Amino acid sequence: MSDRLSAYEGIVGSSRITQLRRIGKKLGGIRVVHVNSTRQGGGVAEILDWMVPLMREAGLDATWEVIEGTDDFFEVTKNIHNGLQGRPVDLSHRGWKIFQEVNEMNMERLRPTLTDADIVVIHDPQPAFLLPLCSERKGKWVWRGHIDISRPFRPVWKVLRTMLEKYDASIFSMCEFAQALPHTQYIVPPSIDPLSSKNRDLDMSELENVRARFGLDPERPLLVQVSRFDRFKDPVGVIQAYRMVRKVLPVQLVLAGGTATDDPEGKAVLEDVMEVAEEDPDIHVLNLPPNAHETINALQRLADIILQKSTREGFGLTVTEGMWKGKPVIGGDTGGIRLQVVNHHTGFLVNTPEGAAHRIRYLLHHQNRISEMGAVAREFVRENFLLTRHLREYLTLFLAIRRETDVRRLEV
């Protein structure tokens, strides 16, 4: 019996853990391979870091592979990412050629692993071209899109679709993100691990150490946004909202984030944020390493209010993290944030810096609402966005794909 799975019984109940073991047993040790583009940095890597070991403990032969790429490749895939989220981008024939060539290089290395797998899960656009290169595949291939592609830039989607339509199934975080594809589509929202270093309970000394390290004043309200330095996260809009609030209330702001190896724009966005911050001593812009999980955990717990003012968002794990820590979240009225922030109950949805400032002022003037919303938010996460639900949906999805394959074999 898996001690790791058992550790979650105190949070979600023993019946849910028993259910996971039973579904895993039905899958009979099938071989599952996940493929993405980075081992550290970003929500996908965080999810796979706990998902793959738990799949193994549930009885699957699960592994995680990461593709390698050049700087030019990641520039191209960032443009693809931006295009899928609706930004007009200029992707030349040469850019798509680089995309194909890097996937071909990775396929040579990964071919034995991917060919023999029962199920291959390809995460996001970067490794999407691997499937057309694997004509001798044995198992089923699933494309997992983590980003908001509800209104993609059509020239980018048109090319990517030629690759994705060859998959056996696809997974999206919300039904609004799903696109017309000739296969079965599944809706599986992401989740957090409540026992990870980023989400575990911290004692007061750990919180105070982080407060002291960054010079945060315990007597003044603290606003915190944690996210990669990405224009879609709108860090500049967050600073604008802070400055509006600062005119009437003595608040502090932390913008904590970092960069991922597959995101070449991060450095430029960080420089823009530093310029806008203008050396304001109460704006703390923190460029943290990918493994700064305890620091992020502490900052979220020290916060009075969590912000995630994204303009486009596939899901927003930092929203889930903040809610799990009993904090109200003021988030952009977009994408996966709408799944989590129930307006006026777990936080507020906003569209502008002015809207964010208005909601911040409201909460700081009604302190009882901060604690009330925070309590509702934590229970909302417990019921909907913890890893046990996420793992169960992956396992049942694999079971459905496997049975569909068996039915087709009988028909033949």
NORRAFEN-V264218 format. One record per residue. N is the residue number from 1. RES is the residue in one small letter. PSI is psi in whole degrees, 0 to 359 (999 if undefined). D_CENTER is the distance of its C-alpha to the mean C-alpha in whole Angstrom. Layout:
n: [N:N]
res: [RES:RES]
psi: [PSI:PSI]
d_center: [D_CENTER:D_CENTER]
This chain:
n: [1:2:3:4:5:6:7:8:9:10:11:12:13:14:15:16:17:18:19:20:21:22:23:24:25:26:27:28:29:30:31:32:33:34:35:36:37:38:39:40:41:42:43:44:45:46:47:48:49:50:51:52:53:54:55:56:57:58:59:60:61:62:63:64:65:66:67:68:69:70:71:72:73:74:75:76:77:78:79:80:81:82:83:84:85:86:87:88:89:90:91:92:93:94:95:96:97:98:99:100:101:102:103:104:105:106:107:108:109:110:111:112:113:114:115:116:117:118:119:120:121:122:123:124:125:126:127:128:129:130:131:132:133:134:135:136:137:138:139:140:141:142:143:144:145:146:147:148:149:150:151:152:153:154:155:156:157:158:159:160:161:162:163:164:165:166:167:168:169:170:171:172:173:174:175:176:177:178:179:180:181:182:183:184:185:186:187:188:189:190:191:192:193:194:195:196:197:198:199:200:201:202:203:204:205:206:207:208:209:210:211:212:213:214:215:216:217:218:219:220:221:222:223:224:225:226:227:228:229:230:231:232:233:234:235:236:237:238:239:240:241:242:243:244:245:246:247:248:249:250:251:252:253:254:255:256:257:258:259:260:261:262:263:264:265:266:267:268:269:270:271:272:273:274:275:276:277:278:279:280:281:282:283:284:285:286:287:288:289:290:291:292:293:294:295:296:297:298:299:300:301:302:303:304:305:306:307:308:309:310:311:312:313:314:315:316:317:318:319:320:321:322:323:324:325:326:327:328:329:330:331:332:333:334:335:336:337:338:339:340:341:342:343:344:345:346:347:348:349:350:351:352:353:354:355:356:357:358:359:360:361:362:363:364:365:366:367:368:369:370:371:372:373:374:375:376:377:378:379:380:381:382:383:384:385:386:387:388:389:390:391:392:393:394:395:396:397:398:399:400:401:402:403:404:405:406:407:408:409:410:411:412]
res: [m:s:d:r:l:s:a:y:e:g:i:v:g:s:s:r:i:t:q:l:r:r:i:g:k:k:l:g:g:i:r:v:v:h:v:n:s:t:r:q:g:g:g:v:a:e:i:l:d:w:m:v:p:l:m:r:e:a:g:l:d:a:t:w:e:v:i:e:g:t:d:d:f:f:e:v:t:k:n:i:h:n:g:l:q:g:r:p:v:d:l:s:h:r:g:w:k:i:f:q:e:v:n:e:m:n:m:e:r:l:r:p:t:l:t:d:a:d:i:v:v:i:h:d:p:q:p:a:f:l:l:p:l:c:s:e:r:k:g:k:w:v:w:r:g:h:i:d:i:s:r:p:f:r:p:v:w:k:v:l:r:t:m:l:e:k:y:d:a:s:i:f:s:m:c:e:f:a:q:a:l:p:h:t:q:y:i:v:p:p:s:i:d:p:l:s:s:k:n:r:d:l:d:m:s:e:l:e:n:v:r:a:r:f:g:l:d:p:e:r:p:l:l:v:q:v:s:r:f:d:r:f:k:d:p:v:g:v:i:q:a:y:r:m:v:r:k:v:l:p:v:q:l:v:l:a:g:g:t:a:t:d:d:p:e:g:k:a:v:l:e:d:v:m:e:v:a:e:e:d:p:d:i:h:v:l:n:l:p:p:n:a:h:e:t:i:n:a:l:q:r:l:a:d:i:i:l:q:k:s:t:r:e:g:f:g:l:t:v:t:e:g:m:w:k:g:k:p:v:i:g:g:d:t:g:g:i:r:l:q:v:v:n:h:h:t:g:f:l:v:n:t:p:e:g:a:a:h:r:i:r:y:l:l:h:h:q:n:r:i:s:e:m:g:a:v:a:r:e:f:v:r:e:n:f:l:l:t:r:h:l:r:e:y:l:t:l:f:l:a:i:r:r:e:t:d:v:r:r:l:e:v]
psi: [139:120:326:314:320:334:340:357:322:343:318:351:150:332:325:324:320:319:318:317:320:317:318:320:322:333:348:37:30:154:118:131:124:142:128:195:2:144:336:147:119:160:327:314:320:316:313:331:327:331:314:312:322:328:320:319:337:357:359:154:82:139:166:122:148:128:155:149:163:169:319:321:314:335:317:313:332:321:321:314:311:321:320:332:11:358:128:127:158:100:112:170:323:322:315:330:318:317:313:317:320:321:321:319:316:328:324:322:323:354:310:319:314:327:321:352:148:321:131:128:114:123:117:181:331:313:17:334:358:323:312:343:359:66:337:17:148:318:197:146:134:132:127:108:123:352:167:105:32:328:69:157:114:320:325:313:323:318:314:325:327:334:315:331:346:349:161:339:165:156:134:161:335:153:333:338:342:143:165:108:148:45:175:137:141:148:115:101:151:186:174:159:109:345:3:167:336:341:354:161:143:147:168:326:323:320:316:327:318:320:316:321:323:8:41:135:119:347:352:147:145:127:136:129:127:122:161:153:93:139:329:343:351:53:329:320:326:317:320:317:317:316:328:318:321:338:336:343:141:74:165:153:133:125:102:129:198:196:154:154:338:17:92:351:347:317:317:320:319:318:320:318:317:322:317:325:333:39:27:122:345:7:113:103:113:116:95:150:161:336:18:47:318:324:315:317:311:318:319:324:331:338:148:321:136:136:146:76:55:151:336:141:124:313:298:73:333:335:312:316:314:318:321:331:12:32:141:146:130:111:159:141:74:152:222:346:326:334:335:315:103:110:128:0:306:359:205:144:134:162:346:162:323:318:319:316:319:316:325:313:319:311:320:337:351:73:329:330:330:311:322:311:321:319:318:319:316:317:328:320:317:320:335:334:30:161:333:320:317:313:318:319:324:314:317:327:314:322:319:318:319:317:324:320:317:320:317:325:320:323:324:999]
d_center: [30:26:26:22:22:25:23:21:24:25:22:22:25:27:27:23:24:27:25:23:25:28:25:24:28:29:26:29:27:26:24:21:19:15:15:13:14:13:14:12:10:6:3:5:8:8:7:10:12:13:13:16:18:18:19:22:23:23:25:23:24:20:19:17:18:17:18:20:21:23:23:24:22:18:20:21:17:16:19:17:14:16:18:16:15:18:20:23:23:26:25:28:30:30:26:25:28:26:23:25:27:24:23:27:27:24:25:29:27:25:27:29:26:24:28:28:25:25:22:20:16:15:11:11:14:16:17:18:22:22:23:26:27:28:31:32:29:30:27:24:21:18:16:12:11:7:8:11:14:16:19:19:21:24:25:22:21:24:24:21:22:25:23:21:24:25:22:23:20:17:14:12:10:13:16:17:15:17:20:23:23:26:24:23:19:17:15:12:9:7:8:9:12:15:17:15:16:14:15:18:21:23:26:28:29:26:25:28:28:24:26:29:27:26:29:28:30:30:33:30:27:24:21:18:15:12:10:11:14:13:16:14:13:16:17:21:21:20:23:25:24:25:28:29:29:31:34:34:32:32:28:26:23:20:18:16:14:14:14:12:15:14:14:18:18:16:20:21:19:20:23:23:22:25:27:26:26:30:30:30:30:28:25:23:21:20:18:17:17:14:16:16:15:18:18:15:16:19:19:17:20:22:21:23:20:16:16:13:15:13:15:12:9:7:6:5:5:8:10:10:11:14:15:15:17:19:19:19:16:17:15:15:17:14:12:10:11:14:13:13:15:19:21:24:23:19:19:20:19:20:21:23:23:26:25:22:25:27:25:25:28:29:27:28:32:31:30:30:28:25:26:26:23:21:23:22:18:18:20:18:15:17:18:15:12:13:13:16:16:13:15:18:16:16:19:21:20:21:24:25:24:27:29:29:30:33:34:34:36:39:39:40]
